[in-house]
C-alpha cells in the first residue's frame, strides 16, 4: 500500500504586504502561505517588523521581514525591505533578500536588490532565472536637466555568483550596461550618445562552449577568433558612440564609432583576446535578426547591443 506524503512548496520572497507598518503575509490562492501544505504563524510583530514560523510539509523555517515603520505597499514598491528564511535543523545556509529603492525625485532613481541562496537554500534558486548563490541587481538613473532631452545617465549592473560548500567561487555571471546622453543640458539632444556593455561568464555559470569571430576593423587591422570551453572565464566588451560634430540634435554631421573585444581569461599561458572597431557601424544588432559586421555575438551574453539614442527612457 502506498503511503501518501506531502510535497514541500518552495519558499518564496515578496509574499506579503504592509499597511501603516503592519506586515501581513499573503494567504490568497496561489500564494506561499496559502498553500495547503504550508502554515504561517506569527511569532513577533511590530511596526515594520514580522517574524513568523513557517511549517512547509513538515519542514520548519523562521521567516523574518523588516521594513520602514509606518509604510504601506507591496515589497517592490517600498523604499526598503529585508526578508530572510532560516531552516531549522540545517547546519548552514540562508535564503535572504534585501531591497532598497529611491524614487524621491522624478529625475533620479536608484534601486538595489541583493539575494542569497546558500547552503540548503541552493535548491530554491528559481529555475531559468540565471541566478546563483549570491546575486546583486542594481540600477541607477539620472535624467539630468529634466527640461531638456538627451542629458541623462542610465546604469544597470547584475552580478550572479555560485559558491561551493567551502565558500570557493565556482561560477560568475556579470552584466554591466551604461547609457549616456551627451547633451549640454541646454539644447535638446537627439543624436549624441554613448552606450557601454560588459558581459562576463565563468565556471558553472558558463555552461556551453562557443566562439566569437570578429572581422577586421575599419582600418583593416584587428579582428580574430576567440574560442572557449564550458567553464572558461570569458569577457566581452562593447562600446557604441554617436556624436553630431555640428551641434547636438542637428543630425547633419554624424560621427560614429563602435568597438568590441572578447577575451578568454582562462587561456594559458596567457589570455586569448581579439578586438575590432568600426567608424561606420555602431550596433552589433543589424536590425534584421542578425549580427552586423565587423562584430560577432553569442546569445550566452544576452541581447545583441545597440546604441540607445536620446531621449532615453
C-alpha positions as CSV (number, residue, x, y, z in Angstrom):
1,X,0.0,0.0,0.0
2,X,1.4,3.4,-1.0
3,X,1.9,5.9,1.8
4,X,0.8,9.4,0.9
5,X,3.2,12.2,1.6
6,X,3.1,16.0,1.3
7,X,5.2,17.7,-1.3
8,X,7.1,20.8,0.0
9,X,6.3,24.1,-1.7
10,X,9.3,26.3,-2.5
11,X,9.8,29.2,-0.1
12,X,9.4,32.5,-2.0
13,X,10.1,36.2,-1.4
14,X,7.6,39.1,-1.5
15,X,4.7,37.0,-0.2
16,X,3.4,39.9,2.0
17,X,2.3,43.5,2.1
18,X,2.5,46.3,4.5
19,X,-0.2,48.7,5.7
20,X,0.7,51.5,8.1
21,X,3.8,49.5,9.1
22,X,1.8,46.3,9.8
23,X,3.2,43.4,7.8
24,X,0.6,40.8,6.7
25,X,1.5,37.6,4.8
26,X,-0.4,36.9,1.6
27,X,-2.7,33.9,2.2
28,X,-4.7,34.1,-1.0
29,X,-5.0,31.5,-3.8
30,X,-1.6,30.8,-5.3
31,X,0.4,32.5,-2.5
32,X,3.1,30.7,-0.5
33,X,1.3,30.9,2.9
34,X,-1.9,29.9,1.1
35,X,-0.6,26.5,0.0
36,X,-2.3,23.5,1.5
37,X,1.0,22.2,2.9
38,X,2.1,25.5,4.4
39,X,1.2,27.0,7.8
40,X,2.4,30.5,8.7
41,X,2.2,31.6,12.4
42,X,3.3,35.0,13.6
43,X,5.8,34.8,16.5
44,X,6.8,38.5,16.9
45,X,5.3,41.5,15.2
46,X,5.7,45.3,15.4
47,X,5.8,48.5,13.3
48,X,7.8,47.4,10.2
49,X,8.7,44.0,11.6
50,X,7.3,40.5,11.4
51,X,8.9,37.2,12.5
52,X,6.9,34.1,11.8
53,X,7.2,30.3,11.9
54,X,6.6,28.7,8.5
55,X,5.9,24.9,8.5
56,X,6.1,23.6,5.0
57,X,5.2,19.9,4.6
58,X,7.0,19.1,7.9
59,X,10.0,21.4,7.3
60,X,10.2,24.4,9.6
61,X,11.5,27.8,8.7
62,X,11.8,31.1,10.6
63,X,11.0,33.9,8.3
64,X,11.9,37.5,9.3
65,X,10.6,40.6,7.4
66,X,11.8,44.1,8.1
67,X,10.8,47.3,6.5
68,X,10.5,51.0,7.4
69,X,8.0,52.0,10.1
70,X,4.6,53.2,9.0
71,X,4.9,52.3,5.4
72,X,2.2,50.9,3.1
73,X,2.5,49.0,-0.1
74,X,3.8,45.8,-1.7
75,X,7.5,44.8,-1.1
76,X,8.7,46.0,-4.5
77,X,7.1,49.5,-4.0
78,X,8.6,50.2,-0.6
79,X,11.8,52.2,-0.1
80,X,13.4,49.3,1.9
81,X,12.7,45.7,2.8
82,X,14.8,42.9,4.2
83,X,13.5,39.3,4.2
84,X,15.1,36.0,5.2
85,X,14.3,32.3,5.8
86,X,16.3,30.2,8.3
87,X,15.8,26.4,8.1
88,X,15.5,24.7,11.5
89,X,17.9,21.8,11.8
90,X,20.2,22.9,8.9
91,X,23.9,23.4,9.7
92,X,24.4,26.2,7.2
93,X,22.6,28.2,4.6
94,X,20.2,31.1,4.3
95,X,17.6,32.4,1.9
96,X,17.5,36.2,2.0
97,X,16.6,39.3,0.0
98,X,17.4,42.9,0.7
99,X,15.9,45.6,-1.4
100,X,16.3,49.4,-1.4
101,X,14.8,51.9,-3.7
102,X,15.0,55.7,-4.0
103,X,12.4,57.3,-6.4
104,X,12.1,60.5,-4.4
105,X,13.0,62.7,-7.4
106,X,11.3,62.5,-10.9
107,X,14.7,62.7,-12.5
108,X,16.7,60.5,-10.1
109,X,16.1,56.8,-9.5
110,X,18.1,54.2,-7.7
111,X,17.4,50.5,-6.8
112,X,19.4,47.7,-5.4
113,X,18.5,44.1,-4.7
114,X,20.8,41.6,-3.0
115,X,19.6,38.0,-2.9
116,X,21.2,34.9,-1.3
117,X,20.5,31.2,-1.8
118,X,23.3,29.5,0.2
119,X,23.6,26.0,1.7
120,X,20.2,24.3,1.9
121,X,18.6,27.3,0.0
122,X,20.6,26.5,-3.2
123,X,17.8,24.1,-4.1
124,X,15.3,27.0,-4.3
125,X,17.1,29.2,-6.9
126,X,14.3,30.0,-9.3
127,X,14.6,27.7,-12.4
128,X,15.6,29.5,-15.5
129,X,16.4,32.7,-13.7
130,X,20.2,32.6,-14.3
131,X,20.7,33.4,-10.7
132,X,23.4,32.0,-8.5
133,X,24.0,31.6,-4.7
134,X,24.7,35.3,-4.4
135,X,23.1,37.9,-6.6
136,X,23.2,41.7,-6.9
137,X,20.9,43.7,-9.2
138,X,21.4,47.4,-9.3
139,X,20.1,50.3,-11.4
140,X,20.8,54.0,-11.4
141,X,19.1,56.7,-13.4
142,X,19.9,60.4,-13.5
143,X,18.0,62.2,-16.2
144,X,20.0,65.4,-15.8
145,X,18.1,68.5,-16.8
146,X,14.5,67.4,-16.9
147,X,13.5,70.2,-19.2
148,X,15.9,69.1,-21.9
149,X,16.1,65.7,-23.6
150,X,19.4,63.8,-24.1
151,X,21.2,64.8,-20.9
152,X,20.8,61.6,-18.9
153,X,22.8,58.8,-17.4
154,X,21.4,55.3,-17.1
155,X,23.3,52.4,-15.4
156,X,22.4,48.8,-14.7
157,X,24.5,46.1,-13.0
158,X,23.8,42.4,-12.4
159,X,26.1,40.0,-10.7
160,X,25.4,36.3,-10.0
161,X,28.0,34.2,-8.1
162,X,28.0,30.5,-7.3
163,X,30.0,29.0,-4.4
164,X,30.7,25.5,-3.2
165,X,30.3,24.3,0.4
166,X,33.7,25.8,1.4
167,X,32.9,29.2,0.1
168,X,35.1,28.9,-3.0
169,X,33.6,30.7,-6.1
170,X,32.6,28.2,-8.7
171,X,30.9,30.4,-11.2
172,X,30.3,34.1,-12.1
173,X,27.9,36.0,-14.4
174,X,28.3,39.7,-14.7
175,X,26.3,42.1,-16.9
176,X,27.0,45.9,-16.9
177,X,25.4,48.5,-19.1
178,X,25.7,52.2,-19.2
179,X,23.8,54.6,-21.5
180,X,24.8,58.3,-21.6
181,X,23.1,61.1,-23.4
182,X,25.9,63.6,-24.2
183,X,23.8,66.8,-24.4
184,X,24.9,70.0,-22.8
185,X,21.7,70.3,-20.7
186,X,20.7,73.4,-22.6
187,X,19.8,72.5,-26.2
188,X,17.7,69.5,-26.9
189,X,19.8,66.5,-27.9
190,X,18.5,63.6,-30.0
191,X,21.8,62.5,-31.6
192,X,24.7,62.5,-29.2
193,X,25.0,59.3,-27.1
194,X,27.3,56.6,-25.8
195,X,26.5,53.1,-24.7
196,X,28.8,50.7,-22.9
197,X,28.3,47.0,-22.3
198,X,30.4,44.4,-20.3
199,X,29.4,40.7,-20.1
200,X,31.4,38.1,-18.2
201,X,30.7,34.4,-17.8
202,X,32.8,31.8,-15.9
203,X,32.7,28.5,-14.1
204,X,29.4,26.7,-13.8
205,X,27.6,29.9,-14.9
206,X,29.3,29.5,-18.3
207,X,27.6,26.3,-19.4
208,X,28.5,25.9,-23.0
209,X,31.5,26.1,-25.4
210,X,31.5,28.7,-28.0
211,X,33.5,31.2,-30.1
212,X,33.3,34.7,-31.5
213,X,34.9,35.6,-34.8
214,X,35.5,39.3,-35.1
215,X,36.2,40.7,-38.6
216,X,38.9,43.3,-39.3
217,X,38.3,46.9,-38.2
218,X,37.6,49.9,-40.4
219,X,41.4,50.4,-40.6
220,X,41.9,46.9,-41.9
221,X,43.6,45.7,-38.8
222,X,42.5,43.7,-35.8
223,X,39.8,41.0,-35.7
224,X,40.3,37.4,-34.9
225,X,38.6,34.4,-33.3
226,X,38.4,33.6,-29.7
227,X,37.1,30.2,-28.6
228,X,36.2,28.9,-25.2
229,X,35.1,25.7,-23.4
230,X,32.3,25.4,-20.9
231,X,33.5,26.7,-17.6
232,X,36.1,29.1,-19.1
233,X,36.2,32.8,-17.9
234,X,35.1,34.8,-20.9
235,X,34.8,38.6,-21.0
236,X,33.1,40.6,-23.8
237,X,33.1,44.4,-24.1
238,X,31.2,46.6,-26.5
239,X,31.2,50.4,-26.9
240,X,28.9,52.4,-29.2
241,X,29.1,56.1,-29.7
242,X,27.5,58.7,-32.0
243,X,28.2,62.5,-32.0
244,X,27.0,65.3,-34.2
245,X,30.1,67.4,-34.7
246,X,27.9,70.3,-35.8
247,X,25.6,70.5,-32.8
248,X,23.7,68.0,-30.7
249,X,20.5,67.1,-32.4
250,X,21.3,68.7,-35.7
251,X,21.8,65.4,-37.4
252,X,23.9,66.9,-40.2
253,X,27.5,65.8,-39.3
254,X,27.2,62.4,-37.5
255,X,30.4,60.8,-36.3
256,X,30.0,57.1,-35.4
257,X,32.2,54.7,-33.5
258,X,31.7,51.1,-32.4
259,X,34.2,48.8,-30.6
260,X,34.0,45.2,-29.5
261,X,36.6,42.9,-27.7
262,X,36.4,39.4,-26.5
263,X,38.9,37.7,-24.1
264,X,39.2,34.1,-22.8
265,X,40.8,34.8,-19.5
266,X,41.2,31.0,-18.9
267,X,43.5,30.5,-21.8
268,X,47.1,29.5,-21.0
269,X,49.8,30.6,-20.7
270,X,48.2,34.0,-21.4
271,X,44.6,35.1,-22.1
272,X,43.4,34.9,-25.7
273,X,41.9,38.2,-26.9
274,X,40.6,39.8,-30.1
275,X,39.1,43.2,-30.9
276,X,37.7,45.3,-33.7
277,X,36.2,48.7,-34.3
278,X,34.1,50.5,-36.9
279,X,33.6,54.1,-37.9
280,X,30.5,53.3,-39.9
281,X,28.6,50.6,-37.9
282,X,27.8,51.1,-34.2
283,X,25.2,48.5,-33.4
284,X,26.0,44.8,-33.1
285,X,22.4,44.0,-33.9
286,X,21.8,44.6,-37.6
287,X,18.1,45.2,-37.1
288,X,17.1,42.1,-39.1
289,X,17.7,39.4,-36.5
290,X,21.4,39.1,-37.4
291,X,24.8,40.5,-36.4
292,X,26.3,43.5,-38.2
293,X,29.9,43.4,-39.5
294,X,32.6,43.6,-38.1
295,X,31.1,42.3,-34.9
296,X,30.2,38.9,-33.5
297,X,27.9,37.8,-30.7
298,X,26.7,34.8,-28.7
299,X,23.3,34.5,-27.0
300,X,25.1,33.4,-23.9
301,X,25.9,37.1,-23.3
302,X,22.4,38.4,-23.6
303,X,20.8,40.6,-26.2
304,X,22.9,42.0,-29.1
305,X,23.9,45.5,-28.0
306,X,22.5,48.6,-29.7
307,X,23.2,52.3,-29.1
308,X,20.4,54.0,-27.1
309,X,19.7,57.4,-28.6
310,X,18.2,60.3,-26.7
311,X,15.7,60.9,-25.4
312,X,16.4,57.9,-23.2
313,X,13.6,56.5,-21.1
